[in-house]
Amino acid sequence: PLQQVPDARATRRDRRRAATERDPDQD
C-alpha cells in the first residue's frame, strides 16, 4: 500500500508530463 501512494502520484504526474509533451498548448 505504501508503494501505491507514490506510484499513483508518479503515474498522474507522468501522464500529465506526457500530455504536455504531446500537447503543450493544453498545459
PDB file of N, CA, C, O and CB in Angstrom:
ATOM      1  N   PRO A   1       0.834  -1.212   0.000  1.00  0.00           N
ATOM      2  CA  PRO A   1       0.000   0.000   0.000  1.00  0.00           C
ATOM      3  C   PRO A   1       0.866   1.258   0.000  1.00  0.00           C
ATOM      4  O   PRO A   1       0.512   2.276  -0.594  1.00  0.00           O
ATOM      5  CB  PRO A   1      -0.942   0.008   1.223  1.00  0.00           C
ATOM      6  N   LEU A   2       1.985   1.165   0.666  1.00  0.00           N
ATOM      7  CA  LEU A   2       2.856   2.363   0.719  1.00  0.00           C
ATOM      8  C   LEU A   2       3.385   2.695  -0.670  1.00  0.00           C
ATOM      9  O   LEU A   2       3.562   3.861  -1.024  1.00  0.00           O
ATOM     10  CB  LEU A   2       4.045   2.142   1.701  1.00  0.00           C
ATOM     11  N   GLN A   3       3.631   1.657  -1.441  1.00  0.00           N
ATOM     12  CA  GLN A   3       4.174   1.893  -2.789  1.00  0.00           C
ATOM     13  C   GLN A   3       3.073   2.407  -3.720  1.00  0.00           C
ATOM     14  O   GLN A   3       3.348   3.067  -4.722  1.00  0.00           O
ATOM     15  CB  GLN A   3       4.802   0.589  -3.365  1.00  0.00           C
ATOM     16  N   GLN A   4       1.835   2.096  -3.374  1.00  0.00           N
ATOM     17  CA  GLN A   4       0.729   2.513  -4.247  1.00  0.00           C
ATOM     18  C   GLN A   4       0.525   4.027  -4.150  1.00  0.00           C
ATOM     19  O   GLN A   4       0.113   4.663  -5.119  1.00  0.00           O
ATOM     20  CB  GLN A   4      -0.583   1.764  -3.869  1.00  0.00           C
ATOM     21  N   VAL A   5       0.809   4.588  -3.004  1.00  0.00           N
ATOM     22  CA  VAL A   5       0.585   6.037  -2.833  1.00  0.00           C
ATOM     23  C   VAL A   5       1.503   6.830  -3.767  1.00  0.00           C
ATOM     24  O   VAL A   5       1.017   7.613  -4.583  1.00  0.00           O
ATOM     25  CB  VAL A   5       0.830   6.460  -1.351  1.00  0.00           C
ATOM     26  N   PRO A   6       2.818   6.640  -3.661  1.00  0.00           N
ATOM     27  CA  PRO A   6       3.735   7.380  -4.540  1.00  0.00           C
ATOM     28  C   PRO A   6       3.594   6.916  -5.987  1.00  0.00           C
ATOM     29  O   PRO A   6       3.791   7.692  -6.923  1.00  0.00           O
ATOM     30  CB  PRO A   6       5.195   7.205  -4.069  1.00  0.00           C
ATOM     31  N   ASP A   7       3.250   5.647  -6.156  1.00  0.00           N
ATOM     32  CA  ASP A   7       3.125   5.120  -7.526  1.00  0.00           C
ATOM     33  C   ASP A   7       1.976   5.826  -8.245  1.00  0.00           C
ATOM     34  O   ASP A   7       2.112   6.231  -9.400  1.00  0.00           O
ATOM     35  CB  ASP A   7       2.890   3.574  -7.510  1.00  0.00           C
ATOM     36  N   ALA A   8       0.861   5.967  -7.562  1.00  0.00           N
ATOM     37  CA  ALA A   8      -0.308   6.623  -8.185  1.00  0.00           C
ATOM     38  C   ALA A   8       0.033   8.083  -8.480  1.00  0.00           C
ATOM     39  O   ALA A   8      -0.349   8.611  -9.524  1.00  0.00           O
ATOM     40  CB  ALA A   8      -1.575   6.531  -7.253  1.00  0.00           C
ATOM     41  N   ARG A   9       0.741   8.728  -7.576  1.00  0.00           N
ATOM     42  CA  ARG A   9       1.083  10.155  -7.777  1.00  0.00           C
ATOM     43  C   ARG A   9       2.065  10.255  -8.955  1.00  0.00           C
ATOM     44  O   ARG A   9       1.933  11.140  -9.800  1.00  0.00           O
ATOM     45  CB  ARG A   9       1.714  10.792  -6.459  1.00  0.00           C
ATOM     46  N   ALA A  10       3.016   9.375  -9.006  1.00  0.00           N
ATOM     47  CA  ALA A  10       4.009   9.435 -10.101  1.00  0.00           C
ATOM     48  C   ALA A  10       3.303   9.155 -11.435  1.00  0.00           C
ATOM     49  O   ALA A  10       3.610   9.777 -12.452  1.00  0.00           O
ATOM     50  CB  ALA A  10       5.181   8.398  -9.865  1.00  0.00           C
ATOM     51  N   THR A  11       2.381   8.237 -11.416  1.00  0.00           N
ATOM     52  CA  THR A  11       1.673   7.908 -12.676  1.00  0.00           C
ATOM     53  C   THR A  11       0.875   9.127 -13.145  1.00  0.00           C
ATOM     54  O   THR A  11       0.836   9.427 -14.338  1.00  0.00           O
ATOM     55  CB  THR A  11       0.718   6.670 -12.484  1.00  0.00           C
ATOM     56  N   ARG A  12       0.274   9.789 -12.251  1.00  0.00           N
ATOM     57  CA  ARG A  12      -0.584  11.000 -12.638  1.00  0.00           C
ATOM     58  C   ARG A  12       0.366  12.086 -13.183  1.00  0.00           C
ATOM     59  O   ARG A  12       0.085  12.741 -14.187  1.00  0.00           O
ATOM     60  CB  ARG A  12      -1.445  11.588 -11.349  1.00  0.00           C
ATOM     61  N   ARG A  13       1.442  12.239 -12.516  1.00  0.00           N
ATOM     62  CA  ARG A  13       2.381  13.316 -12.966  1.00  0.00           C
ATOM     63  C   ARG A  13       2.978  12.880 -14.317  1.00  0.00           C
ATOM     64  O   ARG A  13       3.149  13.693 -15.225  1.00  0.00           O
ATOM     65  CB  ARG A  13       3.554  13.582 -11.878  1.00  0.00           C
ATOM     66  N   ASP A  14       3.284  11.607 -14.426  1.00  0.00           N
ATOM     67  CA  ASP A  14       3.882  11.121 -15.688  1.00  0.00           C
ATOM     68  C   ASP A  14       2.877  11.321 -16.831  1.00  0.00           C
ATOM     69  O   ASP A  14       3.251  11.690 -17.944  1.00  0.00           O
ATOM     70  CB  ASP A  14       4.294   9.599 -15.572  1.00  0.00           C
ATOM     71  N   ARG A  15       1.621  11.074 -16.541  1.00  0.00           N
ATOM     72  CA  ARG A  15       0.591  11.213 -17.612  1.00  0.00           C
ATOM     73  C   ARG A  15       0.488  12.696 -17.997  1.00  0.00           C
ATOM     74  O   ARG A  15       0.346  13.032 -19.173  1.00  0.00           O
ATOM     75  CB  ARG A  15      -0.831  10.657 -17.131  1.00  0.00           C
ATOM     76  N   ARG A  16       0.557  13.538 -17.031  1.00  0.00           N
ATOM     77  CA  ARG A  16       0.424  14.998 -17.324  1.00  0.00           C
ATOM     78  C   ARG A  16       1.671  15.420 -18.135  1.00  0.00           C
ATOM     79  O   ARG A  16       1.570  16.219 -19.066  1.00  0.00           O
ATOM     80  CB  ARG A  16       0.292  15.875 -15.958  1.00  0.00           C
ATOM     81  N   ARG A  17       2.806  14.888 -17.779  1.00  0.00           N
ATOM     82  CA  ARG A  17       4.059  15.262 -18.498  1.00  0.00           C
ATOM     83  C   ARG A  17       3.947  14.762 -19.955  1.00  0.00           C
ATOM     84  O   ARG A  17       4.330  15.469 -20.888  1.00  0.00           O
ATOM     85  CB  ARG A  17       5.358  14.635 -17.777  1.00  0.00           C
ATOM     86  N   ALA A  18       3.434  13.573 -20.132  1.00  0.00           N
ATOM     87  CA  ALA A  18       3.308  13.017 -21.493  1.00  0.00           C
ATOM     88  C   ALA A  18       2.309  13.870 -22.284  1.00  0.00           C
ATOM     89  O   ALA A  18       2.523  14.142 -23.466  1.00  0.00           O
ATOM     90  CB  ALA A  18       2.843  11.505 -21.451  1.00  0.00           C
ATOM     91  N   ALA A  19       1.243  14.281 -21.646  1.00  0.00           N
ATOM     92  CA  ALA A  19       0.230  15.100 -22.339  1.00  0.00           C
ATOM     93  C   ALA A  19       0.849  16.450 -22.706  1.00  0.00           C
ATOM     94  O   ALA A  19       0.585  16.992 -23.779  1.00  0.00           O
ATOM     95  CB  ALA A  19      -1.049  15.302 -21.442  1.00  0.00           C
ATOM     96  N   THR A  20       1.657  16.974 -21.824  1.00  0.00           N
ATOM     97  CA  THR A  20       2.289  18.282 -22.109  1.00  0.00           C
ATOM     98  C   THR A  20       3.240  18.150 -23.298  1.00  0.00           C
ATOM     99  O   THR A  20       3.317  19.032 -24.153  1.00  0.00           O
ATOM    100  CB  THR A  20       3.063  18.816 -20.854  1.00  0.00           C
ATOM    101  N   GLU A  21       3.954  17.039 -23.332  1.00  0.00           N
ATOM    102  CA  GLU A  21       4.905  16.850 -24.452  1.00  0.00           C
ATOM    103  C   GLU A  21       4.117  16.635 -25.753  1.00  0.00           C
ATOM    104  O   GLU A  21       4.546  17.053 -26.828  1.00  0.00           O
ATOM    105  CB  GLU A  21       5.868  15.623 -24.178  1.00  0.00           C
ATOM    106  N   ARG A  22       2.970  15.982 -25.633  1.00  0.00           N
ATOM    107  CA  ARG A  22       2.150  15.710 -26.838  1.00  0.00           C
ATOM    108  C   ARG A  22       1.389  16.989 -27.215  1.00  0.00           C
ATOM    109  O   ARG A  22       1.300  17.345 -28.389  1.00  0.00           O
ATOM    110  CB  ARG A  22       1.138  14.510 -26.587  1.00  0.00           C
ATOM    111  N   ASP A  23       0.858  17.652 -26.228  1.00  0.00           N
ATOM    112  CA  ASP A  23       0.081  18.877 -26.495  1.00  0.00           C
ATOM    113  C   ASP A  23       0.481  19.962 -25.489  1.00  0.00           C
ATOM    114  O   ASP A  23      -0.190  20.129 -24.470  1.00  0.00           O
ATOM    115  CB  ASP A  23      -1.463  18.594 -26.414  1.00  0.00           C
ATOM    116  N   PRO A  24       1.525  20.674 -25.749  1.00  0.00           N
ATOM    117  CA  PRO A  24       1.988  21.722 -24.812  1.00  0.00           C
ATOM    118  C   PRO A  24       0.954  22.835 -24.681  1.00  0.00           C
ATOM    119  O   PRO A  24       0.947  23.571 -23.695  1.00  0.00           O
ATOM    120  CB  PRO A  24       3.337  22.316 -25.283  1.00  0.00           C
ATOM    121  N   ASP A  25       0.099  22.951 -25.659  1.00  0.00           N
ATOM    122  CA  ASP A  25      -0.917  24.018 -25.606  1.00  0.00           C
ATOM    123  C   ASP A  25      -1.975  23.688 -24.546  1.00  0.00           C
ATOM    124  O   ASP A  25      -2.656  24.575 -24.033  1.00  0.00           O
ATOM    125  CB  ASP A  25      -1.591  24.209 -27.001  1.00  0.00           C
ATOM    126  N   GLN A  26      -2.097  22.406 -24.235  1.00  0.00           N
ATOM    127  CA  GLN A  26      -3.131  22.007 -23.265  1.00  0.00           C
ATOM    128  C   GLN A  26      -2.654  22.279 -21.838  1.00  0.00           C
ATOM    129  O   GLN A  26      -3.468  22.432 -20.928  1.00  0.00           O
ATOM    130  CB  GLN A  26      -3.490  20.504 -23.433  1.00  0.00           C
ATOM    131  N   ASP A  27      -1.376  22.338 -21.649  1.00  0.00           N
ATOM    132  CA  ASP A  27      -0.843  22.552 -20.289  1.00  0.00           C
ATOM    133  C   ASP A  27      -1.520  23.774 -19.668  1.00  0.00           C
ATOM    134  O   ASP A  27      -1.220  24.133 -18.530  1.00  0.00           O
ATOM    135  CB  ASP A  27       0.717  22.743 -20.317  1.00  0.00           C
TER     136      ASP A  27
END
